[in-house]
């Protein structure tokens, strides 16, 4: 019992340290990532639903694992974004969709420097497919949770630009505002019925389509915030709210409501797209693996004794996979 306060204190300190050391854009808030993964479970067909519902708590809670890894693993951060604007105005249309082609054009160092989220989504989809083939319940759940996270990130407009937190346009803080504050305030009113999961013929092209849609929404994200800021002074734009035992500065509810209205459902659309795409990709990986009987895995008790870090050697494995060397 005496350890509980110490554990709580340690957790708080980790969050405080992370807030100062997190040198790259955060993802959808924990709330939104977990909601996306949880709701994606209900898009699945009956052959998958029993297994995923049985483990829905793990799928939900571990939707944030990739963000936790960013504090400890140097090569994790680029997997969450892609700074398309550094490649030119029309990069969203002209960027190579396949990893090998992109490396040939830009080099792997350049790609890693400016983010690899669409290619990494494709890689984790491949890993999930292999886990299904091997009937490995632990890996199925781990890669499912991770894949949901990366797909969610790929659908966020601010994950497609170097100006990810408005730091280049005097709009610092817009990232957390758009992807955390707004969903937390308004998602209860969103329509999250997205239909049933569908097979995706080409997951690499599909995730790039999502990135393109997100990137094309950027102009509204920035311009509407600028326009609204001109109408309100700081006393109106910001307020203070109690989080735990600490008063923190947040965007006011009036400013949030006005901005959310100007966006005309943009945040809801990106969340809906994320939920549907996560279900689609889980389903596609299962189909491509031969539709194994997941009910046979329900009685297994995954240990989850380690977290899965994708190494450079696995990156090479992806290149061989795309080249047709591996089945």
N, C-alpha and C positions, 0 to 999 in steps of 0.2 A: 504493500500500500504506500510505503514511503517513496517508492520509485516513481509513482504516477506524476507528482508535481515536477520532478526532474525531467521526465520524458516530455511533458508538456512544454517546459521551458526550452528544452533542446529543439523541439519542433518550431517554436516561435523564433528562436535564434536562427535556425536554418532559413526560415522565410525572410527574416530581416537581412541576413547576409545575401541571400539570393537577390533581393530587391536592389542591392547595390552592385552585385557582380554580374547580373544578367545583362550581357552586352549585346544581345541581339533580340529581335522582336519576339514577344511572347505569343502564345497561340490563343485560339478561342479560350475564354476563361475556363477554369476547371468545370464550372457549372455547365457551360454549353457543350464542351467535349463529352462530358459524361451523358448528357441528355441525348446527343447525337448517337452515340454508341448504343445506348439503351433502346432508343426508339427504332434503330435499324434492325434490331432483333425481330421486331414484329412485322417486318416486311418479308421475312423468309418463308419458304414453303414448308409444309408439315414435316417433310423428311429431315429438315434442319432445325425446325423450331424447338422441338423437345430438348435437344442437346443444348442449344443456345439459351433457352429459357432456364434450363437447369443451372447454367453458369452465368446467368445475367448479372449477378452481383459482381463477379470478377470482370466481365466485359465492361461493365459500367465504371467501377472504381479504377480499373487500370487503363482507362482511356487516356489518362494523364501521364503514363509512364515515360513516353518520349520526352516530355517537358522536364521531368525529374532527371533524366539522363543528361540533359544539356548542362547541368551544373558540374558534371563530373567527366564527361567525355567530349574531347575536343572536336571530333568529327561529327558529332550529333547535330549541332545547330544548323548546318546547311540543308539538312533534310527537311526542314520546316518551311522553306521559302524559296523564291527565285526572283532576283532583282531584274526583271525584264527590261526596265528602262535603261540599264547600263549598256545594253546591246543595240540600242537605237530605237527610234520611234515606232518602227513596224515590226519589232522583234516578236511580238505576240503572234504574228502571222508567219514570220520567216524562220524562227528558231527551229533547228532540227528536232524532230519529235523523238528520235531514237538515240540512245546513249552513245553508241559507237559513232554515229554521224556527228553528234555534238562534240565529242572528244576530238574527232578529226578536224573539226572547224575551229574550235576554241581552246583546246587542251583541257585535261582534267583539272589542273590547278585553277584555271580560270573558272570553270564550272563550280568547283567547290567553293571558290571565293565568293560567288554571287548566288549560290543556292541551287539545290538539285531536287526540289520536292516532286515534280512530276515524274522524273525518272526513278526516284526512290519509291514512290507509290507502286510503280510497275514492278520493282524488285521485291517489295514485301508481298505483293500479290503472288508472285512466283514462289516465294517462300511458303506462303499459306497453302498454295496448291500442293507443294511437296509434302507439307505436314498432313494434308488430307490423304494423300497417297500412302503415307506411312502409318495412317491411323494413330497419329501421335496427339493425344488429347491436349497435353501440355502445350505443345507448339501451336496447335490449332487455335487455342484460346489466346496465347501470347501474341501471335501474329495478327489475329482478328482484332484484338484491342489496339495494337500498334497501327494497323492499316486504317482503322477508323479515325485515329488521331491525324495521320498524315493527309488523308482525304479531306478531313475537316479543314486543315490548314490550307490546303490547295484551293479551297473555295473562299478564302478570305481575301478581299481586294488588297489589303495592306500587307499581305504576304507576297505580293508580286511587284514590289517597288523598293528602291533604295531609300526612299523617303518614308520608311515603314512606320515611323512614329511622329511624322510631321516635323521632324527636326530641321528639315531643309526649307520649310515654308512658315516657320514661326507658329506651328500648330502642335507643339510638343504635348503628348498625352492623348492624341487622337486615337491611337491604336487600342489602348485599353478601353477607351470610351466607346468605340464602335463595337468591339467584339466581346466585351465583358459587361460594361455598364448597361448598354441597351438591351441585350438579351435577358439580363437579370431583372430588369424593370418591366419588360414587355412580352417576354416569350409565353407567358401564361395565356395570352390572347392570340398566339399564332396557331395556324392550322397545320398540324404536323401529320395529317393523314396523307401519305405520299404514294399509296398503292403498294403493289407487290414487287418484290425484287425480280429483275429481268436479266437475262444473259447478255453480256457485253462482248461483242465480237472482237473488239480490239481495245483492251484496257488502256494501252499507252496513248492512243488517240483520244479516248474518252476523258482521261484525266487532263490532257492538254486542253480539251474543249472547256473543261471546268475552270482551268487556270485562265484561259482567254476571257471567259465570261466575267470572272472576278476582276481581271485587270481592266477590262473595259468599263467597270463600275467605279474605277478610282476617281475619275473627274468629279463625279457627284459627291463622293466621300469628302474630298478636300474643298471643293467650291461651296458646297452648302454650309460646311462648318465656318468657312471664312465669311460668308454672307451673313450668317446668323451672329457671329461674333461682333461684327460691325454694329449690330443693333443692340447689343447688351454689354454693359460694363462688367468688370470682374466680379463685383458684388452680386450681380444677377446671374452670371455664367457659372459661378462656383458656389458650393456650399460645404458644410461640414457634417459628416455623419459618424456615428459611433460604430467602430468595427472592433469587436471584442471590448477592450477597455481603453481603446485609443480613438481619439477624434482624428479623422482623416479628411483631407480635402478631396472633394469629388465634384463632377459636373452636376449642377443643380438639376432638380427634377423638372423645372420649367424649361431649362435649356435642352435637357435630354428629350423632353416631350416634343419640343418644337423641331429639333433636329431629326428625330425619329419620324415625325410626320413628313418632313421635307424629303426624306429618303424613300417614301412611298412603298414600304414593304421590302426594301432591299435586304435588310438583315434577315428577315423571315425567309426570303427566297434563297439566300445563301445557306441558311440552316436546313431548309427543306431539301435543297439540292445535295447537301452533305449527307443527310440521312438516307435518301434514296440511293445515292452512289455507294455508300458504305454497304448497304444491303445488296446492291447489284454486284459489287466486287466480291463480297463473301460468297455469294451464290455462284458467280462465275468460276471462282477458284474451286469450289466443290464440284461443279459440273466437269471442269477440265481435269479433275483428279479421278473421274470415273464414278462420281456420285456414291461414295462409300457410305455404308450404313452407320450413321453417327449414333444411333440408339445403342449400339454395342459398346460405345465408349462412355456411356453415362455412369456406369458403376465404377469406372476408374476414378482414382483420386489423385489428380495432378498435384505434384509437390510444389512446383514453382520455386525451386530452390535457387534459381539464378535468373538474372535478367539477360536478355539476348542482345549483344552488341554486334552490329554488322561491321566486320573488319575489312581492311583493304583487300585481303585475299578473297573475301566474299564479293567485293566489287568486281574483281577479276572474273569470278564465277558468273556474274551477271553478264559480262561482256561475252563470255563463251556461250552462255545460254542464248543471247540475242543473235549470235553468229550461227546458231544451229549446231554447235558442237555437242551440247547437252540436250537431252530430250526433256 
